[in-house]
Amino acid sequence: MQLSKAVFRTLALAFLAVAFLTVSAPAQNIFGAIVGTVSDPSGAVLPGATVTVTDTSTGEKRSAVTDGQGNYEILSLPRGEYSVDVDHSGFKHFSRSPIDVLVDQQARVDVKMEVGSQSQQVVVNAAPPIMQTESASLGQAVEGQAVTTLPLNGRNVLALVALVPGVVPQGSSFGNLTGQNVFAAGNYQIDGGNANQGSVLVDGAPVNTSYGNTVELVMDQDVVQEFNVQTHNNTAEFGMYTGGVINMSTKSGTNAFHGETYEYLRNTVLDANTFFANREDTGRQAWHQNQFGANIGGPIKHDRLFFFGDYQGYRQTEGYPFLVTVPTAAELTGDFSAISAPIYDPTTTCGYNGNPACVAGQPTRQQFSYNGVANVIPPSRMSTVAKNLLAFPIFARPNETGTLTAEGPVNNFSTLATTGGRNDQFTLRGDQILSSKQTMFERYTWWKSANLPTKPYGNGLITGDPISPEAFTTQQAVVGDTYVFNPTSVADVHLSYLRWNYVRTPAFLGIDESTAFGWPSYMNFGALNDLLKSTAVP
């Protein structure tokens, strides 16, 4: 039996509705909602009233009719400012604005109509703050004005998460993320959970990866419209976290053109020297930082098609005060006689490698000695690998007297080692109002970040910093389609793609260990180093 086109279309729509979880429920993820009750002057509910909400920036309109209890709900509204208009025969036209719709929250707007002609209007421009009463989840929205205007160190928008009660930021999470390790972005404890165990969503799409649940995309400050941090009692649509949920929405274009350019500059000649650079007399600590960018958004077709584009660049180098302990010239020959603490020969340990058994009360091993001088390792005990490592050299020679201890001089080398990094981020977004029932958006973000290698010893080795040079490229594409079947049933379909390409540069990049140090050939990682040469940070 063949199905008619009409029956087939009906079945297909029903299948899609089930497959994509078309629900009569509060809006989720990056959207908000407006709900409320319409009543007459006596407080009796008004069924059949027409409620229209309008996005004041794009002109998009959505309507609903109050039910038998006078209630209405308009779901899946993009974040923004709206006006609410209510009409009913025998009553004056009601209008209220602005209504601020926030990410993943419902704004309750109850309306009391006045008896009169519909040609008459009741306009409300000031009213008590709208309370969030439709959900038991706890959290706080950080709105667009705060995101745009609050000063942020390095323009790291995630630093605003610390404004929410129940959030405790950890180290490296406040400043610009370039030059930090890849775990810095999500290093927040939310509602008592472990750091780096929250869920971060951008336009409803996750940006966490399986590598320690790291957050691999932090949007430019000018791209974020607002975000909501949910700390407790979250609804069932969220998962894969043990802390909280950070839910961001990005900006879209509007019916008016808006744009800006900026540059933030820090330079050595404008800064005072640091305390430690002064104390170690290493000279003025260099600092060069440029953060610059531009964005623009507007209409392609009035009330229908909109675009938004953004670019941000970051360049930073600094002289990092580097104070460590390195071997003295005598120690490099095996002479540790200046150290009062004994240096023992491990091969003389009793009961080891054929040595006599240990005797109670007797030393378990012998102290090194050469030509009658204690704490000197005989030259014959130096292996070929050890001699090659000393000749390389692995360390620079001391340039400070340091502090003399029982273990020898400490903190006898200081310098200003160059550190820093650079990153670039591009974002393009398009929005379409296809009909009174359907809207779509698309966004693509490309973010490339690289840390500069630290080479304080001047021997080509990348060392002196607990963070090995890291470079990564993140790409995310998101497509969202919202279709309103009726005021209480909405299909909201999101497709997203996230790719994170990560390279961590080894300290011995490009060095053939078997040739340089005499290690066995199976310890030669040169092939891997050769592979990484093309992606290493210069």
N, C-alpha and C positions, 0 to 999 in steps of 0.2 A: 504494500500500500504506500503510495506516495503522499507526502505532506505538501499542502499548499504553501506558497511563499509566506502568507500571513501567519499560518500556524508555525512554520519553521522560525520566522522572525521572533514570534512570541516566546517559543521555547529557548531560542538562543539568548534573548534578553534575560529570561529567568535564570538560565545557567550562569551567565555572567554575574548576575546579581548575587547568586549564592557563592560563586567562586571568589569574588572580590569582596565578600563580607559586607554587602549592603545591609546596613543596620538602622534601626530606629533608636539612636543612642546619642549621647553628647559627642560633639566634634572631637577629633583626636589629633595628636601630633602637632603639626604647625598651624592648625586652624583654631578658631574660636567660634563662639556662638552668641546669639542674643535670644533670650527667653523672657517670658513675662506673662502677666495677666491683665486683661482689659476689663474695666468695670465702669458703672455709671456713677453719678454723684452720690447715690445712697450706698454704694459699695457692692451692689449686686453685679454679678458677672455679666459680660456682654458677648454672647456667642455671635459668630458671623461677622465680626469686625475685620476689615482688611488692614494688615500690617505690612508696610513696605520699608525695607532698609536699603540705604544707598551708600556705597563707598564714595566718600567725598573727593577722593583723589583720582579715581578712575571712572566714576559714574556708573559702576555696576549696580544693578538693582535686583533684589530678591524679595518675594512676597509670600505671605502666609495668611490664612484665615483662622480666627480663633475658634476653638472647639466648643463643645457644650458647656464646659466649665470656664470659658473665657480665656483659656490658655493658648499661647502660641510659642513656637520655637523655630528659629532659623539657623540651620547648622552649616558647618564647614565654610565659615567666613574667613577669607584671608585677613591676616593681621592688619589693622588700620583704624581710621576714624570713620564713623558712620553716622548718618542721620536716621531717625525712626519717625515714620509718618503713619498715622492711624485714621481710618475713615469708617463711619457707620451712619446710616440714615437716621436723621433726627438729632445728630450730635455735631458739634463743631469739629473741624479738621484739627488734629493734634500733630504737632511736630516738635521733636527734641533733637538737639545736637550740641556738641559732638558726643558720640558714644565711643569710647575707646575699647576696641576688641583686642584682647591679648592672646598670646600663644597658649593653646590648650586650656583656656578658661572660658567660662560662660558669664556674660554680662546680663544681669537681670534688670529689665526695664519694665516696671509695672506702670500702667497708664490709667488715669481716672479721667474719663471723658466728661465734657460739659454739654448740657442740652443747648441746641441751637441749630442754625443752618450750616450745611457743609461748606458754604462759601465763606463762613467765618472761621478764624484760625486761633488756636491756642499754641503759642510758640514758647518753648522752654529752652533757654540758653544756659541756665545755671541751675543746678540741682545737687542734692547730696551725693557724695561719692557712691559709685556702684559697688556693691558688695559681691564677693564670690561665695554663693550659698549653695551651688548645685553639686559640689564635689567635696568629699572629705579629705582629699589629698592635701598635704601641707607643702608649702614652697613659696616662691616669690618670683614675680616677673621683673626683669630689668628692661625697662622700656627704651624706645628709640632715642629719646632726648638724653637719657643717661649714657647710653652706648656711644652717642655721637660727641657729647660735650665734656664728659668727665675726663680729666687728665689720666692717661695710662702710660706707665713706664714701658717704652718700646711698643706702644699701641697694641699690647696683648689683650684682646678683648676678654679672654677667659679670666683675667685678673678681677673682673667685675663679679665673678662667682663668689668672691669673698664677702660681698655685701649681704649675702643671704644668711640668715640665722641658721646654725647647724652645719656650716661649711668651715673647715679649717684648712687653709692652704699650707702646703709643705714647701721645702726648699726648691729654688730654681723655677717656681711657677709664676712669679710676679713680673719679671722683665721680659724683654724680647727673647724668643725661643731660639734664635740663631746663636750658636756657641754653647748651647746647653745640650744635654743628652736627650734622646728621643722620648724619655719618660717624663720630661718636665711638664709637658702641656697638661696632662691629666693628673698631676700630682696634688690632688685635693682629697681630703677626707670629708665625706658627706654623710651626715646623720650617723656618725660613729662607725661607718664602714672603713675598710682599708683604702689607702691612697691608690689611685690609678685603678679603681674598681667601679667607677661610675659608668653610665652609658651616656654618650654624647651623640646627639642627632642634629643634622643640618638639613633643613627642609624635609624633615621626616625620614632622612636616610642616615644610617649609622656611619660614623667615621672612626670607630674603634677597630683594631685588628687583633688577630690571635697572638701577636707578639707581646705578651704581657698585658693585653688589653690596652695597649697604648693608643693615645688619641693622635691620629696622623693627619688631621686637617684642622687648622685654626684659621678661621676666616678673617680677612682684613676688617678692621674696625668699621670702615665706611660701608661695608657690604651687609653687616648685620642690622636687621631692622629692630629686633628685640630677641630676648631669650627668656625662658622660664626654667628655674631650677626647682625641681620637685624633690623634697627631702624625705618624705614619709607618707606611708599609706597610699602608694601610687596605684593606679588602676591596672587592670590585667593586660592592657595592650603593650605594656613595657616589660622587658625582660633582659636577661643576660647582664645583670649587674648585682653588686652587693652593697652599693652605697646609695646614690641617687641618680636622677636623670637630668641632664642639661639639654634643653630642647631649643634650638635656634631656628629663626626664620630669616631669610635674606630679603633684601630690598628688591622691589620691582619698579619699573618705570610708571609714571603717572601721566595725566593729561597736560602737564606743564614740564618744560625742560628744566632740569636741575643738574648742576655739576660743580666741581671744585678741583683745585690743584693745591699741593702743599709740599713743603720740604722742612724737615727738622734737622738742624746741624749742631754737632758738637765737635770741637777741635782742640788740639793740645794748647794752642796759644790762648784759648779762652778759659781753660781750666787751671786750677791750682794743682800743685803736685800733691801726691798722696803721702801720708805719714810714713809708710814703710819705705817708699822710694827715697824719701828724704833721709831716713835713718840709715839706710844702706848706702847712701850716696851713689845711687846708680844713675843719676840724672833725672830729668823730667820724664814722668811716665807718659808715654805717647797715648793719645786717644783721638781717633778719627771716626766719626759716626755720621752717616747720612741716611735719613729715612724720607722717602719721597713717593709721590703717587698722584693719581688723578682718577676721577670717575665722572660719568655722565649718564643720565637717564631721561626718558621722555617718551612721547607718543610716536608710533609709526602711523597709526590710524586712530583718530580721536575716538575715545570710548570703546576701542576694539583691540588694538595691538599696541604693545609697549615693549621697551627695551631698557636694559641697564647694563653698563660695563664699568669695570674697575681694574686698576693696576696699582700695585704697591711694590717698591723696591727697598732693600735694606743693605747697607754696606758698613761694616765695622771692623776696625783693627785697633788693638791696644797693646801697650807694653805691659805685660803681666809681671809683677815683682816675683822673681823665682829665687828662693833661698833653700838650698839643700846641702847635704853632706856628700862629698866625693872623696875617693881615696887620695892620700898624699903620695908624693913621689916615692917615698920609702916603702909605703904599703903596696904600691904597684910592683915592687920587686920581691914581696913576701916578707918584708921587715916590719913587724908589728911591735918592736921592742919599746916604742914610746907608749904603748898601752899597758896599764898596770894589770888589767884583767887577764888571766892566763888564756892562751890559745892552745887547744888540745889537738893532738894527732888522732883522728878517728880510727885509724887502722890499729892502734894500740889498745883499744878497748878490750878488757879482759873477757875471756869466754867468747871472743869473736874471731872468726877466720883462723882458727887454730891457736889462738893465744891462750896462755894458762887461765884456769878458772879464777874467778874473782875471790879475793880473800877478805873476810870481814875486817873492817878498820883500815884497809889499804886502798890507795887511789885506784880507780877503775880504769884510768887511761893516763898517758904521759903527755906532758906539755911539750910543744914544739921547741926545738933548740937547734942552733947551727953555729959551729965554731965557738961553742961555749956561751952564746948569747941567747937568752930565753926569748920566746915569742917570735922567732925568725923561722920561716918555712924554708927548708933547704931547696936550692934551685932544682935539684934532681927530682923533686916531688911535683914540679910544675909540668902539667900535661901540655901537649901541643895546642889543644883547643884553648887552654887557659892563656898560653902565651899569645895566641892570635887575638883573643878577646882583649887582652891588655894592650896589644899593639894597634888595635883598630883605630882609635880608642873608643871604648863604650862611653866613658865619662870625660868631661873636660878636667883640666888641672885646677886645683884650688886657686881662687883669687881673693880669698878672705882669710884672716887668721882663725876665725871661728872661736868656739868655746871649747876649752880643753876639759875632757871628762875621763873617767876610768876606761872608757871604751875608745878614747882618742878624740881628736878635734871634730866638732859637729858644726853644721851650718857654715861651712868654709867656702861655699861657692854661691855667688849671687849675680843675677843679671836681669834685664828686662826682656822677657821672651814674648815674641809676637803671638797673639791669639786673636780670635774674632771669627767672623763669618760673613756670609752674604745670603740673601734669598730674594726671590721674585715670585709674585703671585698675580695671576690673571683670573678674572671672573666675568662671564657673560651670561645674561639671563634674558629670556623672552617670556612675555605673558600674553595670552589671548582670551578675550571674552567671545566665545563662539556663538552663544545664544543666551537667552535668559536662564537656561538650565545647565549650560556646560561652560567650564573654564579650563584652561590648560596653562602649564608653565614648563619651561626647560631651563636648566642651569648647567654650566660646565665651569669647573675650577681647576686650574693647573698651578701647583705650588712646588718650587724647587728651592732647597735649602742645603747649605754646605758649611761645615766648620773648617776653619783654617788649621793646618797642622802646626804644632808647637815644637820647635827645634832649638832648645836653649843651649845645647852643647856645641853647636856648629859642626857636627860630624855627619849631618844628613839624616840622623835617626829622629823619628817622630816620638818624642817622649816628654816627660815633665808635666803632663796633664793627665789626670785620671780619666778624662774623656778622650778616647781615641778620635781622630777626625772622622766625622760621620757626614754622609751626604745622602739625601733622599729626594725623590720626586713623587709627589702625590697627585693623582688625577681623580676627579669625581664628576660623574654626569648623573643628573637626576631629571626625570620626567614625571610630572604629576597631572592627572586628569580627574576633574571633579564633575560628576553629573548628578543633578537633583531630580529624582523621580517625583517626589512630592515633598512638602515642607518637613516631613519627619523621616524620609528615607533617602539616603544619599550614598552614592558609590564614589569612593575616593581611592583611586589606584595610583600607586607610586612605584616606579621602576628606578633602580639606582645601580651605579657601577663605581667601584672604588678600587684603585690600583696604587700600591705603595712599593716603590723600587728603592731598596736600602743598601748602602755600601758602607762598611766600616773599614777604614784603612789600617793595615798592620804597621807596626813600628819599623819593621825591616823591609819595607816595600822596595822591590827592585834589587835586593842584595841576595846573592847566591850563597847561602849559609855554608854549604859544603866546601865551596872554594875559599870563601873569606875566612872561615874559622876552623876548617878541618873536620867538621862534623861528618858522620856517615851520610852517604848519599840519600838514604831513606828519610833523613831529616831535612832535606832540601825542599823548601817551599817556593823556590824560585819560579816554578811554572805558575803557581797561583799568583805570585806577585806580578809576573809579567801580564797576567790576565787583568789585574786590577790597575795597571799603569794608566790605562786609558780613562778610568773613572776616578782616579785619585785627585784630591784637591791640590793644586799647585802651591 
